[in-house]
């Protein structure tokens, strides 16, 4: 998880250096991997929960968000269902840039905390990453995968036979 999260963060921090196509291709490949790694995180009850810390401030989040938003325009917005199990779910408009910036914030905090030289920091990093995967960034990945697929393969049409 640490290696994949770090790769994600390093790439996002250099988003200005890549084309929109490069970004979409990278996200299409790393998001499923992040989801799998997040789902495999162990359940940990940290011995010292007060050792948990957050590092990515709002200013850094805004920089990441604005950088991604400029790259993704005009296709930054996408629609997703708010409840997969409801027969008639309400559709919600989302922003790729916002979702990727949110994921960045959670994963960067995980990477920095895990790299601290104490067991308490590592326990808290894993516990918090698992909690945020469950409640925050895991579902964001799921919601974006459909949009990423169609942005990476724009020639697919509803009536195309894929079989």
C-alpha positions as CSV (number, residue, x, y, z in Angstrom):
1,X,0.0,0.0,0.0
2,X,2.8,2.4,0.9
3,X,4.5,2.0,-2.5
4,X,1.4,2.5,-4.5
5,X,0.2,5.4,-2.4
6,X,3.6,7.1,-2.7
7,X,3.6,6.6,-6.5
8,X,0.1,8.1,-6.7
9,X,1.2,11.1,-4.6
10,X,4.4,11.8,-6.5
11,X,2.6,11.6,-9.8
12,X,-0.2,13.9,-8.7
13,X,2.3,16.4,-7.4
14,X,3.8,16.7,-10.9
15,X,0.4,16.7,-12.8
16,X,1.4,20.0,-14.5
17,X,4.1,18.1,-16.4
18,X,1.7,15.6,-18.0
19,X,-0.9,15.8,-20.7
20,X,-4.5,15.2,-19.9
21,X,-4.2,11.8,-21.7
22,X,-1.2,10.8,-19.6
23,X,-3.1,11.7,-16.4
24,X,-6.2,9.8,-17.5
25,X,-4.2,6.7,-18.4
26,X,-2.3,6.8,-15.1
27,X,-5.4,7.2,-13.0
28,X,-7.2,4.4,-15.0
29,X,-4.4,2.0,-14.1
30,X,-3.5,3.1,-10.5
31,X,-7.1,3.5,-9.1
32,X,-8.0,-0.2,-9.3
33,X,-4.6,-1.0,-7.7
34,X,-5.2,1.5,-4.9
35,X,-8.7,0.0,-4.3
36,X,-7.3,-3.5,-4.0
37,X,-4.5,-2.4,-1.7
38,X,-7.0,-0.4,0.5
39,X,-9.3,-3.4,0.8
40,X,-6.4,-5.5,1.9
41,X,-5.3,-3.2,4.7
42,X,-5.5,-4.9,8.1
43,X,-7.8,-3.8,10.8
44,X,-5.6,-2.3,13.5
45,X,-6.5,-0.8,16.8
46,X,-3.7,1.6,17.5
47,X,-2.2,1.5,21.0
48,X,-1.6,5.3,21.0
49,X,-4.4,6.9,18.9
50,X,-3.1,10.3,19.9
51,X,-0.1,9.7,17.6
52,X,-2.3,10.2,14.6
53,X,-1.5,13.3,12.5
54,X,-2.7,15.0,9.4
55,X,-0.2,16.9,7.2
56,X,-1.8,18.0,4.0
57,X,-3.2,21.5,4.6
58,X,-6.0,23.1,2.7
59,X,-3.5,25.2,0.7
60,X,-1.7,22.2,-0.7
61,X,-5.1,20.5,-1.5
62,X,-6.2,23.7,-3.4
63,X,-2.9,23.6,-5.5
64,X,-3.5,20.0,-6.4
65,X,-7.2,20.5,-7.1
66,X,-6.6,23.6,-9.3
67,X,-3.8,21.9,-11.2
68,X,-5.9,18.8,-12.0
69,X,-9.0,20.8,-12.8
70,X,-7.2,22.9,-15.4
71,X,-5.9,19.7,-17.0
72,X,-9.3,17.9,-17.0
73,X,-11.4,20.8,-18.4
74,X,-13.9,20.6,-20.0
75,X,-14.4,17.0,-18.9
76,X,-13.8,17.4,-15.2
77,X,-17.4,16.8,-14.2
78,X,-19.1,13.4,-14.3
79,X,-22.3,11.9,-12.9
80,X,-22.7,8.9,-10.5
81,X,-25.5,7.3,-8.5
82,X,-25.6,8.1,-4.8
83,X,-26.9,4.7,-3.8
84,X,-26.1,1.6,-5.9
85,X,-28.7,-0.5,-4.0
86,X,-31.6,1.9,-4.5
87,X,-33.8,1.0,-7.5
88,X,-34.0,4.7,-8.5
89,X,-30.8,6.3,-7.2
90,X,-30.4,10.0,-7.4
91,X,-27.6,11.1,-9.7
92,X,-24.9,13.4,-8.3
93,X,-22.4,15.6,-10.2
94,X,-18.8,15.0,-9.2
95,X,-15.5,16.5,-10.1
96,X,-12.5,14.3,-11.1
97,X,-10.1,17.0,-9.9
98,X,-11.9,17.1,-6.5
99,X,-12.0,13.4,-6.1
100,X,-8.3,12.9,-7.0
101,X,-7.3,15.8,-4.7
102,X,-9.3,14.2,-1.8
103,X,-7.6,10.9,-2.5
104,X,-4.2,12.6,-2.6
105,X,-4.8,14.3,0.8
106,X,-5.6,11.0,2.5
107,X,-2.8,9.1,0.9
108,X,-0.1,11.7,1.4
109,X,-1.1,11.9,5.1
110,X,-0.7,8.1,5.2
111,X,2.7,8.1,3.5
112,X,4.1,10.8,5.7
113,X,2.8,9.3,8.9
114,X,3.9,5.8,8.0
115,X,7.5,7.0,7.3
116,X,7.8,8.3,10.9
117,X,10.2,6.2,13.0
118,X,7.7,4.8,15.6
119,X,5.4,1.9,15.9
120,X,2.6,4.2,17.1
121,X,2.9,6.3,13.9
122,X,2.8,3.3,11.6
123,X,-0.2,1.8,13.5
124,X,-2.1,5.0,13.2
125,X,-1.2,5.5,9.6
126,X,-2.5,2.1,8.7
127,X,-5.6,2.4,10.9
128,X,-6.5,5.8,9.5
129,X,-5.8,4.8,5.9
130,X,-8.2,1.8,6.3
131,X,-10.8,4.0,7.9
132,X,-10.6,6.6,5.1
133,X,-10.6,3.9,2.5
134,X,-13.8,2.5,3.9
135,X,-15.5,5.9,4.4
136,X,-13.9,8.3,1.9
137,X,-11.5,7.5,-0.9
138,X,-12.5,3.9,-1.7
139,X,-16.0,4.9,-2.9
140,X,-14.5,7.9,-4.8
141,X,-12.4,5.5,-6.8
142,X,-15.4,3.3,-7.5
143,X,-17.5,6.3,-8.6
144,X,-14.8,7.6,-11.0
145,X,-13.9,4.3,-12.7
146,X,-16.8,4.5,-15.2
147,X,-15.9,8.1,-16.1
148,X,-12.2,7.2,-16.5
149,X,-13.1,4.3,-18.8
150,X,-15.1,6.5,-21.2
151,X,-12.6,9.3,-21.1
152,X,-9.8,6.9,-22.0
153,X,-11.9,5.2,-24.7
154,X,-14.1,8.0,-26.2
155,X,-15.0,6.1,-29.3
156,X,-17.1,3.6,-27.5
157,X,-20.8,4.1,-28.2
158,X,-23.8,2.6,-26.6
159,X,-24.8,0.6,-29.7
160,X,-21.3,-0.8,-30.4
161,X,-21.1,-4.5,-30.2
162,X,-18.2,-5.5,-28.0
163,X,-18.7,-9.3,-28.4
